[in-house]
Structures are given as structure tokens and as C-alpha cells.
Amino acid sequence: MTSSDELLQHEPHENRYAMYVGGELASVVDYRVKGKQISFHHTYTAPHMRGKGLAGKIVQFAVDDVEQTTDYRIVPMCWYVGIWFDEHPERSELLSR
């Protein structure tokens, strides 16, 4: 769930999932697709917006979108995405084996 000033979206032309807060780009998850795998290789949150849980929200949004709209398996190359999966073992079926 997001507040009314948060916008989460998939930006395939940029190979990223993005979160905007008050119209400002706040957090992103960058990815690469190879075959049937999607590699989340970089997560970023603007320094002045850190500590508010935004990275967790954008990673969950990205994981949910991959699960609902593709048959990709996720490769968590970014340390933050790896930790997110450690904290959400119920989503491990989405990981590449």
C-alpha cells in the first residue's frame, strides 16, 4: 500500500522499477533480462529519502510485478534484493535455481 503522493511504476524503456514521491524520483530497482531470468542488479534510494522503507516498497512492487506479469525467475544480484528475499522466504519460489 502506498500513500497518495507515492507512485510506483515499471519503466521498461529504462530497465527499472521506479518510485516517485511528490513527483520526485525517490527509489529505483534496475534490472537486466537474459532468457527466462531477470537480474535485479542495483537498488537506489535518494539520500534524503533513506530510512523510510522506500527500497523495501519498490523491491516488493518489482517482485510482485515479475510474478504477476512474466514467467521470469529472479536473480538477486544486488545485496539489498538478496536481503529482501532472506526476509521473505515465502517468495523464494521466484528465485532462479
Backbone torsions as a table, in degrees:
resi	resn	phi	psi	omega
1	MET	NA	137.5	-179.6
2	THR	-119.8	156.5	175.0
3	SER	-77.4	168.2	-173.9
4	SER	-65.6	-20.5	179.5
5	ASP	-96.7	7.5	176.7
6	GLU	-103.6	135.5	176.0
7	LEU	-127.5	121.5	176.3
8	LEU	-109.3	133.9	179.7
9	GLN	-153.9	155.5	173.4
10	HIS	-90.2	129.6	178.2
11	GLU	-119.1	78.8	-174.3
12	PRO	-61.1	-29.8	177.7
13	HIS	-66.1	-19.4	177.5
14	GLU	-106.6	-0.8	-175.0
15	ASN	53.1	51.9	-179.8
16	ARG	-156.1	161.4	166.4
17	TYR	-107.3	137.6	-173.8
18	ALA	-131.2	148.0	173.5
19	MET	-122.5	128.8	176.3
20	TYR	-111.9	136.3	176.5
21	VAL	-122.5	120.1	-177.6
22	GLY	58.6	32.1	179.9
23	GLY	84.2	-5.9	-178.3
24	GLU	-100.1	136.0	175.7
25	LEU	-63.5	118.5	-173.8
26	ALA	-108.3	-38.9	-174.8
27	SER	-154.1	146.8	179.1
28	VAL	-140.0	155.0	168.0
29	VAL	-125.6	114.4	178.4
30	ASP	-89.5	149.0	-178.5
31	TYR	-144.8	164.0	171.8
32	ARG	-132.1	142.4	176.7
33	VAL	-110.6	132.9	174.9
34	LYS	-140.4	113.2	-177.3
35	GLY	62.9	-124.6	-179.8
36	LYS	-100.1	18.4	-179.9
37	GLN	-118.1	142.8	172.2
38	ILE	-118.9	123.9	-177.9
39	SER	-103.3	116.0	172.6
40	PHE	-85.6	104.7	-170.5
41	HIS	-106.8	-7.0	-178.5
42	HIS	-158.9	130.7	173.5
43	THR	-123.2	136.1	-177.7
44	TYR	-140.9	139.4	170.9
45	THR	-128.0	134.3	178.3
46	ALA	-53.8	134.1	-174.6
47	PRO	-51.6	-40.9	-177.6
48	HIS	-75.8	-3.4	178.8
49	MET	-114.0	5.6	-179.3
50	ARG	-71.9	157.1	178.2
51	GLY	83.8	10.4	-178.6
52	LYS	-113.2	7.0	178.8
53	GLY	81.5	12.2	-176.4
54	LEU	-67.4	-40.8	-179.6
55	ALA	-61.1	-41.8	177.4
56	GLY	-61.6	-39.3	179.2
57	LYS	-65.9	-43.5	-177.0
58	ILE	-71.8	-35.4	176.7
59	VAL	-65.6	-44.6	178.5
60	GLN	-61.4	-42.0	177.9
61	PHE	-59.6	-45.1	-179.8
62	ALA	-64.1	-45.9	179.8
63	VAL	-62.3	-44.8	178.5
64	ASP	-60.5	-42.9	-179.3
65	ASP	-64.7	-43.9	178.0
66	VAL	-59.8	-45.1	-178.9
67	GLU	-63.9	-40.8	-173.6
68	GLN	-83.4	-24.7	-171.1
69	THR	-119.9	-3.9	-177.7
70	THR	-139.6	175.2	170.6
71	ASP	-114.3	21.3	178.4
72	TYR	-67.5	155.3	168.2
73	ARG	-107.4	143.3	-173.4
74	ILE	-94.1	134.9	173.0
75	VAL	-113.0	109.7	-177.5
76	PRO	-84.7	84.5	-179.8
77	MET	-77.0	-26.6	178.4
78	CYS	-81.6	136.3	-178.6
79	TRP	-58.8	-37.5	-177.9
80	TYR	-66.0	-42.4	178.7
81	VAL	-64.8	-37.5	175.8
82	GLY	-60.4	-44.7	177.5
83	ILE	-64.4	-39.8	179.2
84	TRP	-58.4	-43.8	178.3
85	PHE	-68.0	-35.3	175.2
86	ASP	-60.1	-36.7	-178.9
87	GLU	-82.8	-10.4	-179.9
88	HIS	-130.3	63.3	-176.6
89	PRO	-60.9	-21.6	178.2
90	GLU	-66.2	-13.8	179.1
91	ARG	-99.1	3.6	-174.2
92	SER	-62.5	-18.3	178.2
93	GLU	-65.0	-14.9	179.2
94	LEU	-85.3	-12.6	-177.9
95	LEU	-74.4	146.9	176.2
96	SER	-71.2	139.1	178.4
97	ARG	-96.8	NA	NA
